[in-house]
C-alpha cells in the first residue's frame, strides 16, 4: 500500500508541534540548501525540502524531515 501524497492538495502541515494552514496549491518539494555566495559550490548542507505560502502571505522553507503531519484537501 502506498501513502502517496499529492503535493497540490496539501492544505496544512504540522511542524514542531504547530499546525500551519497553507494556501492550497502552494506546497512543493525541491532541493533545500543554504547559500552564502554566488558560486555553485557556495552552499551549506542540502537535501530534500519543502516550501509553501500561508494563507496570510508568509513564505516558508525547510527540510522535509521537519514535517510531522500533512493535511490534504478532498
N, C-alpha and C positions, 0 to 999 in steps of 0.2 A: 504494500500500500504506500502510495506517495502522499506526502503532505505539501504538495506544490502550492505556492502562494503566488497569485497574480499580482505583481507589484502595482499595477494600475488601479487595483481595488483596495489598497491599504488606506485606511482612514484614521488609524490610531496605532500608537506603539507605547509600550511601557519600557522606560529606560531609567535605571537607578531607582526603581520602585515608583516612579511618577508616570502617570498616563498623560500622553500628549496627543491632542487631536490634530490630524493632518489634512491639509487641503487635498481633496480627492484628486488623484491623477498626478500629484507632485512627487510621490515617493519613488526613488530609483536606487539602483545599486551600481557601483563603479569602483575604480581603483581609489584607495584612500591613502594619502600621504601628506606630510607637512613639507613645504618648500621654504628654503631660506635664501634662494638666489635665482638667477635666470638660466643657469646651465642645466642641461638634462640630468646631471648627477647631483644637483644641489637639493637633495631631499633627505628627510629622516624618516625611517620606517616605511611601511607600506603594507598593503593587503586589501581585502575586500571591505568596502564601506558603504554607507548609506548617505543619502541626502534627501531632504524634504522641506516643504514650506508649510508653516502652520496656517490656520485659518485667519490668524491675526497678522500674517505677513512675515513672520520670522523665518529665516533660512538656517537650517541646521545640517551639520555633517558629523559623522562619527564612524567608528569601526563596527562592523556588523555584529560582532560578539557582544556589544553593549545592549542590544535589543533583547529584552526578556520575553515579550509577548507582542503579538501583532493582531490588530482588529481589521477585518476586511468588510467591505460592503457587499450586500446582496447575497 
